[in-house]
């Protein structure tokens, strides 16, 4: 999955993507929390999603 799915989304997306910036130039950011049970975390699609979110938080 990884970057290729994100690139595919951006290629097919017809809307606008704009970073949110405060008047003072500081970017608007917020924390993201994932809540899931251990049994759900064993599903391959959930593990992959968690990896994507973790990599994104590292500046990916």
Contact map, one row per residue, 1 for C-alpha under 8 A:
111110000000000000000000000000000000000000000001000000000000
111111000000000000000000000000000000000000000000000100000000
111111100000000000000000000000000000000000000000000000000000
111111110000000000000000000000000000000000000000000000000000
111111111000000000000000000000000000000000000000000000000000
011111111100000000000000000000000000000000000000000000000000
001111111110000000000000000000000000000000000000000000000000
000111111111000000000000000000000000000000000000000000000000
000011111111100000000000000000000000000000000000000000000000
000001111111100000000000000000000000000000000000000000000000
000000111111100000000000000000000000000000000000000000000000
000000011111110000000000000000000000000000000000000000000000
000000001111111000000000000000000000000000000000000000000000
000000000001111100000000000000000000000000000000000000000000
000000000000111110000000000000000000000000000000000000000000
000000000000011111000000000000000000000000000000000000000000
000000000000001111100000000000000000000000000000000000000000
000000000000000111110000000000000000000000000000000000000000
000000000000000011111000001100000000000000000000000000000000
000000000000000001111100001100000000000000000000000000000000
000000000000000000111111111100000000000000000000000000000000
000000000000000000011111111100000000000000000000000000000000
000000000000000000001111110000000000000000000000000000000000
000000000000000000001111110000000000000000000000000000000000
000000000000000000001111111000000000000000000000000000000000
000000000000000000001111111100000000000000000000000000000000
000000000000000000111100111110000000000000000000000000000000
000000000000000000111100011111000000000000000000000000000000
000000000000000000000000001111100000000000000000000000000000
000000000000000000000000000111110000000000000000000000000000
000000000000000000000000000011111000000000000000000000000000
000000000000000000000000000001111100000000000000000000000000
000000000000000000000000000000111110000000000000000000000000
000000000000000000000000000000011111000000000000000000000000
000000000000000000000000000000001111100000000000000000000000
000000000000000000000000000000000111110110000000000000000000
000000000000000000000000000000000011111110000000000000000000
000000000000000000000000000000000001111111000000000000000000
000000000000000000000000000000000000111111100000000000000000
000000000000000000000000000000000001111111100100000000000000
000000000000000000000000000000000001111111110110000000000000
000000000000000000000000000000000000011111110110000000000000
000000000000000000000000000000000000001111111110000000000000
000000000000000000000000000000000000000011111111000000000000
000000000000000000000000000000000000000000111111100000000000
000000000000000000000000000000000000000111111111110000000000
000000000000000000000000000000000000000011111111111000000000
100000000000000000000000000000000000000000011111111100000000
000000000000000000000000000000000000000000001111111110000000
000000000000000000000000000000000000000000000111111111000000
000000000000000000000000000000000000000000000011111111100000
010000000000000000000000000000000000000000000001111111110000
000000000000000000000000000000000000000000000000111111111000
000000000000000000000000000000000000000000000000011111111100
000000000000000000000000000000000000000000000000001111111111
000000000000000000000000000000000000000000000000000111111111
000000000000000000000000000000000000000000000000000011111111
000000000000000000000000000000000000000000000000000001111111
000000000000000000000000000000000000000000000000000000111111
000000000000000000000000000000000000000000000000000000111111
